[in-house]
Amino acid sequence: MPFEPSTLVYDARGLIPVIAQDHASGEVLMLAWMNAEAVARTLRSGRVTYWSRSRGAFWVKGETSGHVQRLKEMRLDCDRDCLLVLVEQEGPACHTNRRSCFYTAVRDGAEVEILRPED
């Protein structure tokens, strides 16, 4: 049975949250958003394409930074309202030049930076 992006459950803005995870290491890299067209573009091109809420436009990961995400597999959660994309990440995933957007941890009640920006 062919997959149709329209069968996913989107929020009131027409968006679905997407977790990007490194396909080889399992490291969680980032969370972003897609609309139905971004899902379709990602599947068609193999380049992960998000919907930028701040810019109101499509955002092909790495288009300007060179930090490309190549799709290895797309997974849907049980409610069809969240996606997991397993990616091959080239360079940092975070706009702060860190490998992951999850670079702050709460340890013993304090925020601790656990990843430094890459050179």
TIGUMAR-138341 format. One record per residue (C-alpha): x, y, z; residue number from 0. Coordinates in steps of 0.05 Angstrom, whole numbers, padded with zeros to 5 digits. Each point is the difference from the previous one (the first is absolute). Layout:
<sites>
+--------+--------+--------+------+
:     xx :     yy :     zz : resi :
+--------+--------+--------+------+
:      X :      Y :      Z :  NUM :
...
+--------+--------+--------+------+
</sites>
This chain:
<sites>
+--------+--------+--------+------+
:     xx :     yy :     zz : resi :
+--------+--------+--------+------+
:  00000 :  00000 :  00000 :    0 :
:  00031 :  00067 : -00020 :    1 :
:  00012 :  00053 :  00053 :    2 :
: -00037 :  00066 : -00005 :    3 :
:  00023 :  00060 :  00042 :    4 :
: -00073 :  00022 :  00005 :    5 :
: -00014 : -00060 :  00045 :    6 :
:  00042 :  00029 :  00056 :    7 :
: -00031 :  00040 :  00057 :    8 :
:  00022 :  00073 : -00003 :    9 :
: -00013 :  00054 :  00051 :   10 :
: -00046 :  00061 : -00012 :   11 :
:  00057 :  00034 : -00039 :   12 :
:  00008 : -00061 : -00045 :   13 :
:  00065 : -00021 :  00033 :   14 :
:  00027 : -00064 :  00029 :   15 :
:  00061 : -00005 :  00047 :   16 :
:  00060 : -00037 : -00027 :   17 :
:  00057 : -00028 :  00041 :   18 :
:  00066 : -00009 : -00037 :   19 :
:  00044 : -00056 :  00024 :   20 :
:  00068 : -00023 : -00026 :   21 :
: -00013 : -00066 : -00035 :   22 :
:  00067 : -00031 :  00020 :   23 :
:  00010 :  00024 :  00072 :   24 :
: -00072 :  00010 :  00022 :   25 :
:  00017 :  00069 :  00026 :   26 :
: -00060 :  00048 :  00001 :   27 :
:  00021 :  00061 : -00041 :   28 :
: -00059 :  00047 : -00002 :   29 :
: -00075 :  00012 : -00002 :   30 :
: -00032 :  00040 : -00056 :   31 :
: -00066 :  00003 : -00038 :   32 :
: -00027 : -00022 : -00067 :   33 :
: -00064 :  00011 : -00038 :   34 :
: -00027 : -00050 : -00050 :   35 :
:  00040 :  00030 : -00057 :   36 :
:  00065 : -00002 :  00040 :   37 :
: -00013 : -00074 :  00014 :   38 :
: -00011 : -00013 : -00074 :   39 :
:  00062 :  00040 : -00020 :   40 :
:  00042 : -00038 :  00050 :   41 :
: -00023 : -00067 : -00026 :   42 :
:  00009 :  00021 : -00072 :   43 :
:  00069 :  00031 :  00006 :   44 :
:  00032 : -00038 :  00058 :   45 :
:  00021 :  00068 :  00028 :   46 :
: -00036 :  00016 :  00065 :   47 :
: -00045 :  00060 : -00011 :   48 :
: -00034 :  00034 :  00058 :   49 :
: -00050 :  00057 :  00005 :   50 :
:  00031 :  00060 :  00035 :   51 :
: -00052 :  00031 :  00045 :   52 :
:  00041 :  00063 :  00010 :   53 :
:  00012 :  00011 : -00075 :   54 :
: -00066 : -00029 : -00024 :   55 :
:  00038 : -00038 : -00054 :   56 :
:  00029 : -00067 : -00017 :   57 :
:  00068 : -00014 :  00029 :   58 :
:  00044 : -00053 : -00033 :   59 :
:  00048 : -00019 :  00056 :   60 :
:  00070 :  00020 : -00020 :   61 :
: -00020 :  00042 : -00060 :   62 :
:  00037 :  00061 :  00026 :   63 :
:  00044 : -00030 :  00055 :   64 :
:  00024 : -00062 : -00037 :   65 :
: -00021 : -00042 :  00061 :   66 :
: -00043 : -00047 : -00042 :   67 :
: -00048 : -00052 :  00027 :   68 :
: -00010 : -00059 : -00047 :   69 :
: -00061 : -00042 :  00014 :   70 :
:  00013 : -00073 :  00016 :   71 :
: -00070 : -00016 :  00025 :   72 :
: -00064 :  00035 :  00022 :   73 :
: -00041 : -00030 :  00056 :   74 :
: -00069 :  00018 :  00025 :   75 :
: -00023 : -00006 :  00072 :   76 :
: -00061 : -00040 :  00020 :   77 :
: -00047 :  00060 : -00002 :   78 :
:  00029 :  00025 : -00067 :   79 :
:  00011 :  00069 :  00032 :   80 :
:  00076 : -00001 :  00006 :   81 :
:  00056 : -00021 : -00046 :   82 :
:  00069 : -00028 :  00012 :   83 :
:  00051 :  00010 : -00056 :   84 :
:  00062 : -00043 :  00002 :   85 :
:  00053 :  00041 : -00035 :   86 :
:  00072 :  00002 : -00022 :   87 :
:  00022 :  00066 :  00030 :   88 :
:  00057 :  00038 : -00034 :   89 :
:  00029 :  00050 :  00050 :   90 :
: -00037 :  00030 :  00060 :   91 :
: -00076 : -00006 :  00002 :   92 :
: -00011 :  00061 :  00044 :   93 :
:  00002 :  00072 : -00025 :   94 :
:  00046 :  00014 :  00060 :   95 :
:  00052 : -00044 : -00035 :   96 :
: -00008 : -00058 :  00049 :   97 :
: -00010 : -00072 : -00021 :   98 :
: -00069 : -00001 :  00034 :   99 :
: -00050 :  00053 :  00020 :  100 :
: -00005 : -00037 :  00067 :  101 :
:  00064 :  00028 :  00028 :  102 :
: -00026 :  00022 :  00069 :  103 :
: -00015 : -00049 :  00056 :  104 :
: -00031 :  00010 :  00068 :  105 :
:  00045 : -00032 :  00051 :  106 :
: -00007 :  00007 :  00075 :  107 :
: -00050 :  00057 : -00011 :  108 :
:  00046 :  00040 : -00045 :  109 :
:  00006 :  00011 : -00075 :  110 :
:  00064 : -00029 : -00027 :  111 :
:  00028 :  00009 : -00071 :  112 :
:  00019 : -00070 : -00023 :  113 :
:  00019 :  00014 : -00072 :  114 :
:  00046 :  00055 : -00024 :  115 :
: -00005 :  00032 : -00069 :  116 :
:  00041 : -00035 : -00053 :  117 :
:  00058 :  00038 : -00032 :  118 :
+--------+--------+--------+------+
</sites>
